[in-house]
Amino acid sequence: MLARRRVSHGELSLGGKIVVYGLLLLGLLLFAFPLFWMIITSLKDLGDVHKLPMTWIPNPIRWSNYAKVFHDAPLERYIVNTVAYTAVTMVAVALSSSLVAFGFARLRARGSKYLFLLVLATMMIPPQVTMIPQYLLFNKFNWVDSYLPLVIPAFGGSAFIIFLLRQFYLGFSRELDEAVKIDGGGFFTIYARIILPLSIPSLATAAILEFMYRWNDLIGPLIYLSDGSKYPLSLGLSNFTAAYAATPWNLLMAASIVAVAPPLLLFFFAQKYFIQGIVITGSKG
């Protein structure tokens, strides 16, 4: 009887479910409306964009807007630049951060806790503070107008991802380390053969977070890149309307849909690993 009462108290009534699902549907519509507005605007003629009241279904539907944005701007080059730049930094941050997190989580060294606090303290420094010193440093290296200032720092890892992965690694039993040492393996063997295979969900989460950041990054490319052939999508979109006398909102929305589609598809297909990685890194340690 007690168990039945607990189940009944934990379950929602029909009215409660209607309220909950109604609120969820309202939230879905609220967050999906900007994307829906972008899609319908991208399929309209420019004259229809400014008509009031707004038409919810374009008539006629202009699929040719998507072909036109590729004709008017080198979106193919922007996409290739963005994919290459994002892929390199994503792999670099995930692997380097996992190695540093392994050191903080599994190695015993004097002062390691203070070093870890120092790493976390870097997250409290606004990027605007280090922006000018970094530019002057990379300018001395003659790295300006190249991807080196954007790619090389990624091999130093990310403080947030280091923290995320360290929390996950703390949940592993140290008996695994002792077993490897008994078999003659060292710390790198523990990292490569034990830690990395077990941390695929958390590494996938780290890679997705880094992908989202790099794909949408505008400030970094804006500061360091001046050659138009090297522009990523974010910087290319910001200059998309420069060749037009008036802003072609339909073409701009079509180009924006092309830019946001890869992150949306990535999260849609990898959300299982992303959610799993967030849950396990937040529940261990």
N, C-alpha and C positions, 0 to 999 in steps of 0.2 A: 504493500500500500504506500509506504514511504517513498519507494523508488518511483512508483507511478505518479505520486504528487510532485516529485522533483522534475520528472519529465514534463508533466503538464504545466508546471510553473515556468519551465525553460522554453516551452514552445509558445509561439505567438498564435493568437486567435486569428480567425479569418479577417476580421476588421483590422487587426494589427498588421497582418501581412499586406493588406491592400494599402495601408498608409505607408509602410516601409517601401514597397515596390513603387508606389506613386512618387515618393520623394526621390528614389533612385532614378526613376525615369525623368523626373524634372531636372535632376542634376546632370543626367546624360544629355538632355536637350540643351541645357545651358552651356555645357562645355563643348558640345558638338556643333553648335550654331555657327561660330566663327569659321570652322572648316567647311561647313555646308555653304555659307555665304561666299567663301573663296571659290568653291567649285562652280556654283551657279554663275558667279560673276565672270569666271574664266571662260564660260561658254556663251557669253553674250556679245553682241555688237557694242561698240563704244557708246553709241547713242542711247542704247537701251539701259546702260549702266546708270545714267543720270535721270532716268524717267521716274516719276512719282505718280502713283504708289509703286513700290518695287514689285517686279514680277518674280514669282517664285520659280517658275519653269521657263527657261529661255526659249524664245520662239523667234527665229529659228535657232537651233543648237549649232554653235560654231566650233566644231572640233578643229577647224583649221587654225584657231588661235594658238594651239600647242605647236603646230608645225611652223607658224610664223615666228614664235619666240626663238626657236632654234635657227631660223633664217636670219633674224635681226640681231641676234647675239650669239657668241660662240659658247653656248651652253654645254656642248659636248666637251670642249676643252676645260671648262669650269668643273664639270662633273669628274673628269679624269683626274684633274689636279686635286680635287677634294677627296676622292676615294684613295688616291695614293698617299696623300698627306695624313689622312685620318687613319688609314690602315697601319702605317708605320708607327705613329704615335700611340695608337691603341695597343699594339703588341708591346711596344717599348715600355709603356707605363704599367701594363699588367704584369709583365715579367720582372721588371726592376722593382716594382712595389712589392711583389710577392717575395722576392729575395730579401729585401730589407725587413719586411714583416716577419719572415721566418727567423731572421737574426734576433729581432726583439722578442719573439714568442718562445723560441726554443733554445737559444744560447744563453748561458749564464755568464755574465761579465759585470765587473764592477762599474757602476755608474750607468748601466744600460737604461734604467728607469728615467734618469735625468735626461739622457739623450732622446728618449722617446717623448718626454715632455717638451723638449726643444723642437722636435719635429712637429708636434701638435701646435706649438706656439706659432709656427710659420703660417698656420691657417688664419691666425688673428691679424696678420699684416695685410692691409688692403693692397690689391695689385697696383693701384694708382701710385703707391709710395715707391715701388720698385721699378715702375715702368721706365722712367727717364734714366736711372743708372744702368738698367739692362740694355737700353738702346745705345747708350754711350759705349758700353762694353762690347756689344756685338758690332758696333760701327768700327771700333778699333781692330776687330778681327776681320773686317771687310766681309761680314756676313749679311749686310743689309741688301735687300732685293733678292733674297734667296730664302729657301725654306729652312735653312740651318738654325736660325734663332727660334723657330717654332718646333723643330724636331729634336734637336740635341738636348734641350732641358727635359724632354720627356723621358730620357734614359736615366734621369735622377729620381723618377717616381713621383707619386702624388701623395701628399700628407694624408688626405682623407682616405684614399684607397689603402695606404699602409695601415692606417688605424682599422679599417674595415677587415682587411685580411688578417691582421694580428689577432683580432677578437676571434676569428674563426680558427686560427692555428692553436690558440690557447685551449681549445676544446679537445685537441688530440691527446690521447694518453701518451705519457713519456715512456711507457713500456715499449712502444714502437721504436723509439730512439735507442733504447738499451738493446733491443733484439738486433737491430742493424749493427750496432757497435760490437756485439758479441760475434757476429758473422764477419767482422773485419771491415765494415763500411765506415765511412766518415760522415761529416756533416753534409757534404754535398750529395752523398748517396741518399741520406735521409731526405734531403730536399727534393732531389730529382725523382726518386723511386717511390717515396712514401707520401710526401706532402703534396706535390703537384698533382698526381693522379686523384687524390682525395679531395682536392680543392677546385675541381672543374666548375661547380656551380658558382662559387665565390669569384673565380677568375672570370667567368662569363659575365657576372654582374659588374665587375670592375671594367671589363672591356666595353660593355654597353654604356656605362656612365661616361667613360672617356670618349666613346664614339659620339655620344650626344653633345658633349662639350666641344669637341673639335669640329664637328660638322656645322655647328651653329656659331662658332667663334668668328667674330668680326673685327674686334680690336687688334688682335695679334697680326693678322694679314694686312689690316689697314695701316699699321705702323711700319711693318718691315717690307711689304711688297709694293713696288711701283710699276713693274712690268705687267701690262694687261694680260699677256699670255700665261702668266703664273697665277692669276687670280683664282681663288676657290669660289664656290657658289655664293657664299655669304657676301663676299666683296663684289662679285659680279652682279648680284641682284641689287646691291646698293647703288651701282652705277648704271643700272638697266635703263632708267628713264632719261639719262643724260642726252641721248640722241633725239629725243622727241620734244616738240614745242610744248605739248601738254601731256600730262601723265596719262598713258593708256592703261586704265585700271584693269581692263579685261586681259590684256597681255601680261601685265605685272602679276595678276593673280594666277594666270596660267604658269608663268615662270616660278612663282612661289609654290604652286602645287608640285611642280617637278622637284623643287628643293626639299619639301617636307615629306615627300612620299617615301624615300629610303628610310629615314628614322622611324616613321610610322610602321612600315612593313617589318623592319628589324624588331621593334618592340612587340609587334603582333605575333611574330613567329618565335621570338625568344623570351616572351613574358614568363613562361614556366621557369626557365633558368634564372631570370632576373628576380622573380618573387622568391624562389627557393633560396637564392644566394643572400637576399636581404634578410630572410627569416633566420637562416642558420647562422649568419654572422651576428645578428642581433641577439640570438638566444644562447650563444656560447661565450665562454670567457669569464 
